[in-house]
Amino acid sequence: MAHVFSESNFQAEVLSSSTPVAVDFWAVWCPPCRITGPIIDELASEIDESKLKIGKVNVDDNQHLSTEYRVLSIPTVIVFKDGKEVDRFVGAMPKEAFLEKFKPYIA
């Protein structure tokens, strides 16, 4: 299961993480997010967390974060490394596409 990130834990769990972190920005009302959500959960349980931590941010509950990181469309997955954005993917994708995008971090 993916981690749940929020404005209260984002600094500690994402920006201060010693490993890269993939963050799925999503919302309950978003149909493509409902497709991506279970894939993100699967990947979170399959990928070694010591290589890539995977979690989610609900944009409705954490509007400051979605504004700060300029999330204009959802789902948006942002990969953070050493507290900085290093990659961004927008839109629903199949599991294999996410695995390909995450390959540089989990190889």
SULRA-V601468 format. One line per field, one symbol per residue. ss: DSSP state (h for helix, s for strand, l for the rest). psi: psi as a letter, one per 40 degrees, with the letter a starting at -180 (. if undefined). burial: # if it has 16 or more other ideal C-beta (glycine too) atoms within 10 Angstrom, else .. A space follows every 50 residues. Layout:
ss=???
psi=???
burial=???
This chain:
ss=llsslllllhhhhhhllllsssssssllllhhhhhhhhhhhhhhhhllll lsssssssllllhhhhhhlllllllssssssllsssssssllllhhhhhh hhhhhhl
psi=hiihiiddeddddcdeheiihhhhhiidehddddddddddddddedhhee dhhhaihhddefddddddefhdiiihhhhhhfeiheihhhiiiidddddd deddde.
burial=.##.#....#..##..#..#######...#..#..##.##..##..#... .########..#..##..#.#..########.......#..##....#.. ##..#..
